[in-house]
Amino acid sequence: ALLLIAGFCALGRWQLHRGAEKQAMLDAAHAVLSNKRALPLSEAQGRDRRGYDWVAAHGRFLPSPVLLLDNQRRGDAVGVHVLAVLRPREGRAQLVDLGWLPVPGNRLMPEPAMPVGEVEVSGLLAPPTGAGIALGPSFTPVQPVGKNARWLLTRVDLAALSRELKLPLA
């Protein structure tokens, strides 16, 4: 019984520590979002990626594949985050979150339209979301080839995506 009590106390301390870490992350993101002083993307990519930066860049989005991060909730609705690869004028290629789209009950994946030509983007540069327990492949082609290729992601695995795209992602 004493071992169980000690174990649960250790788990409670760990949970409190994780809560403090999460709050520090939220505070850091809030500080960047209140200031919104844009750094060039290439400069921010060279910095410590444990923090957050507000960045701006010019570049072009790869027309395909569009990456759909699955199992993303908005209230009661389930959907996907639409991710795309930006090839900036300066700096390394970067994943950009273009927003959330709902997925209907029949699980027919959306076909989002991608920005065409040179674009200017600005936003919060943050590390990818945690992968949790990595089971199985990190992505599956929904529509594997062609102009409208889409890949369904269960988690963001930059190394696997870089290998498959043959493009190093920051």
N, C-alpha and C positions, 0 to 999 in steps of 0.2 A: 504494500500500500504506500509506503514511504517513497519507493522508487517511482511509482505512478505519480504521486504528488510532485516530486522533484521534476519529473519529466514534463508535466503539465505547466509547472511554474516556468521552466526553461522555454517552453513553447509560447507562453504568455509574454515573456520578456522579448523573445524574437519578434512576436507580432507587434508589440509596442515600438520596437526599433524600426520595423518596416513602415509603420504608420508615420513615424517621424521622418524617415527618408522620403516617403511619398509627399508629405506636407512640404518638405524642403524643395522637392521638384516642382510642385505647384507654385510655391512662392517665387522660385527662379523664373518660371515661365511667365507668371504674372508681371514680374518686374520688367521683363523684355517686352511683353505686350503693351505695358503702359508707356514705355518709352518709344518703341518702334523706330529707332535710329538704324537705318539699313546699312549693313556691311556688304561689300561685294561677296558673292558666293564663294569665289576662289579663295578669298582671305579667310572666310569662316571655315572652309573645309580644312584648312591647315591648323586650326585651333583644336583644343581639347574638346572632344565630342561628348563629354559627360554633361556639359551645360547646354544652354539654349542661346540662339542668336536670331535676330531679325535680319533677313538677307534679301538681296535683290540681284537679279541676273537677267541677261538677255540670252536667248537661245532658241532651239527648236526641239519639239517633242518628237521622239521616234513615233512614226505612224502606227507601228504595231511591234510587239503585242501590247495590248492594254491589259493591265494586271488588276484583277478583281480580288481584293482581300475579303474573304468570306466570313460569315457569322458575326457581322457587326450590327449592333442593336441601336435603335433610336426609339426610346420609349418601348412600346409594345411591338414596333415594326422591326423586322429582320431584313438586312440588306448587305451590301458590299461597299467597301471604300474603293474608289477608282484611283489606281495609281498609274503613273506613266513615267517614262524615262525622259528627262530633259538633258539635252546635250548643250551645255552652255558655251558661249563664246570663249570664256576663260574658266578653267577649273575642270574637275572631273564630272562625268555623267552623274546625275542625281535623281533619285526617286522623288516624285512630287505627288502629293495627295490632292486629287482634283475634286474630292467631295464624296458624299454618300448617296447611294441609290437604293431604293427598295427592291427586294426580290419577291415576286409573287409566290403563292403557295405551290405552283407547279414547278418551281425552281428553274424556270427559264431565265437564264442570265441576261442582264441588260446589255445593249450594244451602244455604249456611250460614244458620242462624236468627239474626236480629238481636235485640239486647236491646230491649225495649219499655218505654216510659215513661221517667220521670226516673231517671238513673243517676249514680253517683259513680264517676269514673275517676281513677286515678293511674298514673303511669309516667314513663319516660324520654322527655323531649322532645328530639328530635334532628333534624338536617336530613334531608331525604329522601335516599335512596340515589342515588348517581351514575347518570346516564343512559347513560354510555358514548357510543357513536356513535349518534345519533338517526336511525334509518332508518324511514320510514313513519310512520303515525299512532301516537300514544302509547296509544290504547285503541280497542277495538272492542266494541260491544254484543253480548253473548252472547244475552241476553234483554232487548231494548231498553226495553220499557215495562211498566207494571203494577206490582203490589205486590211482585213478586219480581224486579225488573230487576237484571241483573248485567252488569258491564262487565269485559272482560278487558284488563288493562294490560300493556304490554311494558316500560314505564318510568313513573315518577311525574313527570308534567309538571303542576305546580300551576297554571300559567297556562291551559293547555288545559282542565283539569278545572274550574277556576273559570268559564271562559267557558261551557262546556257545561252546568254545573249552575246557572249564573246566580247564583253565590254566591261571594264572595271568600274564598278559603282562606288561612289563615295558613301 
